[in-house]
Amino acid sequence: MSNIGTLRAVAFDCPDPKALATFYRGVVGGEVEGEGDWFTLEGTGDVVVAFQQADEWAPPVWPGAEHPQQAHLDITVADLDEGERQVLALGARKAETQPGTTFRVFLDPVGHPFCLCVG
């Protein structure tokens, strides 16, 4: 079976796309590009991470079903403790529920969950 297309980007709704792109640049590197209500994080691999303006933004609740997370990023790190220190310094918050030992769950500055995973 042949594919219909190839994955180009993963996009996140947020109240301030440039600020959230800048946060993730601090986590995974790359360059922030864009203007207005659409910014991308380029140069982090084959898939672009994009951030789009959402005026009615409501953050997901993790864990929970009222506003489910719908999607999240898994980011590989060599050292969980050091990775945690760094993402907290950038403005992330550690999620109250931590269900594993080989990964940690955080919330970005607007509430999207993401995981640091031992690699």
N, CA and C of each residue as an Amber inpcrd file, in Angstrom:
protein
   357
   0.8480000  -1.1790000   0.0000000   0.0000000   0.0000000   0.0000000
   0.8870000   1.2330000   0.0000000   0.6310000   2.1420000  -0.9020000
   1.4310000   3.3620000  -0.9630000   0.7960000   4.4430000  -0.0890000
   1.6280000   5.3250000   0.3770000   1.1190000   6.4030000   1.2230000
   0.4900000   7.5000000   0.3810000  -0.4080000   8.2280000   0.9920000
  -1.0830000   9.3420000   0.3320000  -0.1840000  10.5670000   0.3170000
   0.5830000  10.7450000   1.3810000   1.4610000  11.9040000   1.4970000
   2.5030000  11.6720000   2.5750000   3.1850000  12.7180000   2.9670000
   4.1880000  12.6380000   4.0290000   3.8700000  13.6900000   5.0920000
   4.2190000  13.3800000   6.3050000   3.9630000  14.2840000   7.4120000
   4.8440000  15.5160000   7.2840000   4.2250000  16.6790000   7.3000000
   4.9410000  17.9370000   7.1340000   5.1680000  18.6460000   8.4620000
   4.1120000  18.6850000   9.3100000   4.2070000  19.4540000  10.5480000
   3.2360000  18.9130000  11.5840000   3.5430000  19.2050000  12.8190000
   2.6370000  19.0130000  13.9370000   2.3650000  20.4080000  14.4670000
   1.0810000  20.7920000  14.5600000   0.7340000  22.1600000  14.9520000
  -0.0030000  22.1730000  16.2810000   0.3320000  23.1380000  17.1100000
  -0.3020000  23.3240000  18.4060000  -1.0410000  24.6550000  18.4390000
  -2.2850000  24.6280000  18.8710000  -3.0060000  25.8600000  19.1520000
  -2.4610000  26.4610000  20.4450000  -2.4490000  27.7840000  20.5290000
  -1.9410000  28.4450000  21.7330000  -2.3130000  29.9290000  21.6870000
  -2.2300000  30.6160000  22.8300000  -2.5860000  32.0340000  22.8340000
  -1.5050000  32.9470000  22.2640000  -0.2350000  32.5290000  22.2980000
   0.8700000  33.3580000  21.8020000   1.8570000  32.4620000  21.0590000
   1.6760000  32.2860000  19.7390000   2.4980000  31.3260000  19.0040000
   3.9930000  31.6300000  19.0010000   4.3860000  32.8780000  18.9570000
   5.8170000  33.1880000  18.9630000   6.4340000  32.8160000  20.3070000
   5.7530000  33.1170000  21.3980000   6.2840000  32.7900000  22.7240000
   6.4130000  31.2820000  22.9210000   5.4100000  30.5160000  22.4670000
   5.4870000  29.0650000  22.6450000   6.5550000  28.4590000  21.7410000
   6.7100000  28.9740000  20.5240000   7.7850000  28.5020000  19.6430000
   9.1450000  28.7760000  20.2830000   9.2850000  29.9240000  20.9200000
  10.5350000  30.2750000  21.5890000  10.8060000  29.3440000  22.7660000
   9.7680000  28.9940000  23.5350000   9.9210000  28.0300000  24.6250000
  10.4690000  26.7130000  24.0880000   9.8320000  26.1550000  23.0330000
  10.2820000  24.8740000  22.5050000  11.6400000  24.9650000  21.8280000
  12.0140000  26.1290000  21.2940000  13.3790000  26.2990000  20.7750000
  14.3740000  26.0670000  21.9050000  14.0630000  26.5470000  23.0990000
  14.9280000  26.3160000  24.2420000  15.0120000  24.8560000  24.6450000
  13.9720000  24.0780000  24.3480000  13.9460000  22.6580000  24.7040000
  14.6440000  21.7980000  23.6570000  14.3330000  22.0020000  22.3600000
  14.8580000  21.1050000  21.3210000  15.7310000  21.7840000  20.2730000
  15.9610000  23.0850000  20.3940000  16.7970000  23.7900000  19.4250000
  15.9950000  24.2320000  18.2160000  16.6910000  24.5790000  17.1590000
  16.0460000  25.0270000  15.9400000  15.9290000  26.5380000  15.8750000
  15.2430000  26.9930000  14.8650000  15.0550000  28.4240000  14.6350000
  13.5750000  28.7460000  14.5450000  13.1680000  29.7960000  15.2170000
  11.7810000  30.2490000  15.1680000  11.5890000  31.1020000  13.9230000
  10.5640000  30.7590000  13.1320000  10.2410000  31.5220000  11.9360000
   8.7400000  31.7660000  11.9000000   8.3450000  32.8490000  11.2640000
   6.9310000  33.1240000  11.0890000   6.5770000  34.5470000  11.4450000
   5.2770000  34.8010000  11.4300000   4.7730000  36.1220000  11.7830000
   3.2850000  36.0080000  12.0810000   2.7690000  36.9940000  12.7680000
   1.3400000  37.0460000  13.0390000   0.8460000  35.8980000  13.8840000
  -0.0570000  35.1020000  13.2930000  -0.6890000  34.0310000  14.0660000
  -0.1430000  32.6440000  13.7700000   1.0250000  32.5530000  13.0960000
   1.6150000  31.2520000  12.7380000   3.1320000  31.3310000  12.8310000
   3.7150000  30.5160000  13.7080000   5.1680000  30.4170000  13.8380000
   5.5560000  28.9550000  13.7560000   6.7600000  28.6980000  13.2630000
   7.2720000  27.3340000  13.1840000   8.6370000  27.2580000  13.8450000
   8.9680000  26.0460000  14.2280000  10.2860000  25.7430000  14.7580000
  10.9680000  24.8860000  13.7100000  11.9150000  25.4500000  13.0080000
  12.5880000  24.8110000  11.8810000  13.9360000  24.2420000  12.3070000
  14.3920000  23.2210000  11.5610000  15.7360000  22.7010000  11.7710000
  15.8590000  21.7130000  12.9120000  14.7440000  21.0730000  13.2940000
  14.8030000  20.0980000  14.3910000  14.6300000  18.6740000  13.8940000
  14.6050000  18.4840000  12.5990000  14.4000000  17.1600000  12.0150000
  13.5150000  17.2730000  10.7910000  12.9330000  16.1590000  10.3770000
  12.1160000  16.1360000   9.1680000  10.7420000  16.7600000   9.3550000
  10.2420000  16.7680000  10.5830000   8.9020000  17.2890000  10.8500000
   9.0140000  18.6360000  11.5530000   8.2770000  19.6050000  11.0490000
   8.2460000  20.9450000  11.6260000   7.2380000  20.9640000  12.7660000
   7.5720000  21.6480000  13.8460000   6.6050000  21.8930000  14.9090000
   6.0900000  23.3150000  14.7040000   4.7670000  23.4530000  14.6050000
   4.1540000  24.7380000  14.3190000   3.2440000  25.1610000  15.4660000
   3.0360000  26.4620000  15.5690000   2.2360000  27.0410000  16.6460000
   1.3080000  28.0670000  16.0270000  -0.0060000  27.9000000  16.2630000
  -0.9700000  28.8140000  15.6570000  -1.8240000  29.4880000  16.7200000
  -2.1600000  30.7330000  16.4490000  -2.9720000  31.5500000  17.3520000
  -4.3460000  30.9270000  17.5450000  -4.7700000  30.8100000  18.7980000
  -6.1180000  30.3410000  19.1280000  -6.6640000  31.2800000  20.2040000
  -7.5340000  32.1700000  19.7960000  -8.0500000  33.1740000  20.7220000
  -8.8730000  32.5750000  21.8530000  -9.5120000  31.4560000  21.6230000
 -10.3400000  30.8060000  22.6420000  -9.5800000  29.6620000  23.3160000
  -8.2800000  29.7740000  23.4690000  -7.4410000  28.7030000  23.9900000
  -7.8660000  28.2730000  25.3940000  -8.0010000  26.9850000  25.5820000
  -8.2170000  26.3810000  26.8940000  -7.2480000  25.2110000  26.9860000
  -6.3530000  25.2090000  27.9620000  -5.3540000  24.1480000  28.0360000
  -5.9740000  22.7920000  28.3590000  -5.3380000  21.7230000  27.8720000
  -5.8020000  20.3880000  28.2290000  -5.5360000  20.1190000  29.7080000
  -6.2340000  19.1300000  30.2430000  -6.0090000  18.7080000  31.6210000
  -5.4240000  17.3100000  31.5620000  -4.2600000  17.1440000  32.1880000
  -3.6250000  15.8210000  32.1750000  -3.3220000  15.3900000  33.5820000
  -3.6390000  14.1890000  33.9940000  -4.5560000  13.3100000  33.2710000
  -5.9790000  13.7850000  33.4880000  -6.8590000  13.4450000  32.6300000
  -8.2470000  13.8600000  32.7620000  -8.9650000  13.7590000  31.4400000
 -10.2790000  13.8320000  31.5020000 -11.0750000  13.6810000  30.2950000
 -11.8480000  14.9370000  29.9220000 -11.9570000  15.8990000  30.8410000
 -12.7530000  17.0870000  30.5340000 -12.1540000  17.8690000  29.3720000
 -10.8580000  18.1030000  29.3970000 -10.1090000  18.7100000  28.2930000
  -8.9130000  17.7940000  28.0310000  -9.0990000  16.6770000  27.3180000
  -8.0080000  15.7140000  27.1610000  -6.8170000  16.2990000  26.4130000
  -5.6490000  15.6870000  26.6540000  -4.4170000  16.2110000  26.0580000
  -4.4070000  16.1370000  24.5460000  -5.1030000  15.2230000  23.9370000
  -5.2300000  15.0650000  22.4890000  -3.9170000  14.7230000  21.8100000
  -2.8250000  15.3620000  22.1570000  -1.5120000  15.0740000  21.5730000
  -0.4460000  15.6170000  22.5170000   0.7590000  15.0590000  22.4230000
   1.8740000  15.5910000  23.2020000   3.1780000  15.2230000  22.5170000
   4.2310000  15.9080000  22.8960000   5.5690000  15.6150000  22.3610000
   6.3410000  14.7650000  23.3510000   7.0810000  13.7850000  22.8560000
   8.0540000  13.0320000  23.6390000   9.4340000  13.4950000  23.1970000
  10.2380000  13.9370000  24.1460000  11.5520000  14.4970000  23.8520000
  12.5990000  13.6570000  24.5690000  13.5420000  13.1020000  23.8190000
  14.5810000  12.2520000  24.3860000  15.6720000  13.0970000  25.0210000
  16.0600000  12.7260000  26.2480000  17.1500000  13.3940000  26.9600000
  18.1020000  12.3380000  27.5180000  19.3510000  12.7120000  27.7360000
  20.3300000  11.7860000  28.3000000  20.1660000  11.6480000  29.8100000
  19.7080000  12.7210000  30.4720000  19.6110000  12.7410000  31.9270000
  18.2970000  13.4160000  32.3260000  17.4030000  12.6620000  32.9590000
  16.1000000  13.2130000  33.3250000  16.2050000  14.3780000  34.3070000
  17.0790000  14.2600000  35.2910000  17.2060000  15.3270000  36.2860000
  17.6940000  16.6260000  35.6450000  18.6850000  16.5260000  34.7820000
  19.2050000  17.7200000  34.1110000  18.1770000  18.2840000  33.1330000
  17.5170000  17.4060000  32.3920000  16.4720000  17.8660000  31.4900000
  15.3540000  18.5720000  32.2430000  14.9710000  18.0280000  33.3820000
  13.9440000  18.6630000  34.2040000  14.3860000  20.0520000  34.6500000
  15.5950000  20.1510000  35.1290000  16.1120000  21.4500000  35.5730000
  16.0300000  22.4760000  34.4460000  16.4080000  22.0550000  33.2570000
  16.4450000  22.9740000  32.1250000  15.0520000  23.3930000  31.6520000
  14.1020000  22.4440000  31.5550000  12.7720000  22.8430000  31.0830000
  12.0370000  23.6820000  32.1230000  12.2760000  23.4160000  33.4060000
  11.6690000  24.2510000  34.4440000  12.2110000  25.6770000  34.3680000
  13.5050000  25.8080000  34.0880000  14.1120000  27.1330000  33.9600000
  13.5360000  27.9070000  32.7690000  13.0750000  27.1830000  31.7410000
  12.4800000  27.8230000  30.5690000  11.0220000  28.2170000  30.7840000
  10.4100000  27.7160000  31.8520000   9.0220000  28.0710000  32.1320000
   8.0460000  26.9210000  32.1350000   8.5250000  25.6910000  31.9940000
   7.6390000  24.5280000  32.0890000   7.2460000  24.3060000  33.5480000
   6.1800000  23.5450000  33.7400000   5.7690000  23.1120000  35.0760000
   5.7330000  21.5930000  35.0830000   6.1630000  20.9840000  36.1750000
   6.1070000  19.5290000  36.2890000   4.6840000  19.1200000  36.6310000
   4.1510000  18.1400000  35.8900000   2.8010000  17.6590000  36.1560000
   2.7540000  16.9530000  37.5060000   1.6390000  17.0860000  38.1970000
   1.4930000  16.4340000  39.5020000   1.5430000  14.9220000  39.3840000
   0.9140000  14.3600000  38.3570000   0.8960000  12.9140000  38.1660000
   2.0950000  12.4970000  37.3350000   2.8800000  11.5830000  37.8650000
   4.0570000  11.0490000  37.1780000   3.9340000   9.5290000  37.1370000
   3.4190000   8.9670000  36.0380000   3.0900000   7.5460000  36.0000000
   4.2420000   6.5910000  35.6970000   5.4260000   7.0930000  35.3920000
   6.5130000   6.1870000  35.0040000   7.8230000   6.5550000  35.6620000
   8.8500000   5.7600000  35.3960000  10.1800000   6.0420000  35.9280000
  11.1920000   6.3450000  34.8350000  10.8570000   6.0520000  33.5800000
  11.7770000   6.3060000  32.4700000  11.3930000   7.5610000  31.6920000
  10.3820000   8.2760000  32.1780000   9.9730000   9.5310000  31.5600000
   9.3270000  10.4080000  32.6240000   9.2660000  11.6960000  32.3500000
   8.6020000  12.6500000  33.2330000   7.6840000  13.5360000  32.4070000
   6.5400000  13.8630000  32.9740000   5.5300000  14.6590000  32.2950000
   5.6110000  16.1050000  32.7800000   5.6110000  17.0250000  31.8310000
   5.6540000  18.4590000  32.1180000   4.5380000  19.1460000  31.3460000
   4.2650000  20.3770000  31.7120000   3.3140000  21.2170000  30.9880000
   4.0750000  22.4200000  30.4690000   3.9090000  22.7260000  29.1870000
   4.5750000  23.9000000  28.6360000   3.9160000  25.1670000  29.2000000
   4.4220000  26.3440000  28.8800000   3.8870000  27.5670000  29.4900000
   2.3890000  27.8050000  29.2930000   1.7600000  27.1870000  28.2840000
   0.3220000  27.3640000  28.1120000  -0.4710000  26.1140000  28.4510000
   0.1940000  25.0780000  28.9480000  -0.5080000  23.9040000  29.4480000
  -0.4900000  22.6540000  28.6180000   0.1790000  22.6470000  27.4330000
   0.2860000  21.4030000  26.6590000   1.2020000  20.4420000  27.4130000
   0.7940000  19.1940000  27.6000000   1.7060000  18.2240000  28.2040000
   2.8090000  17.8170000  27.2220000   3.9910000  17.5580000  27.7590000
   5.0640000  16.9550000  26.9780000   5.8940000  16.1240000  27.9270000
   6.6130000  15.1580000  27.3820000   7.3990000  14.2350000  28.2060000
   8.8730000  14.3380000  27.8620000   9.6860000  14.2760000  28.8990000
  11.1180000  14.0360000  28.7240000  11.3130000  12.5510000  28.9650000
  11.9790000  11.8810000  28.0280000  12.1560000  10.4440000  28.0680000
  13.6380000  10.1080000  28.0610000  14.0270000   9.1250000  28.8760000
  15.4270000   8.6980000  28.8930000  15.7500000   8.0530000  27.5660000
  16.8420000   8.4880000  26.9550000  17.2010000   7.9440000  25.6560000
  18.5320000   7.3520000  25.7160000
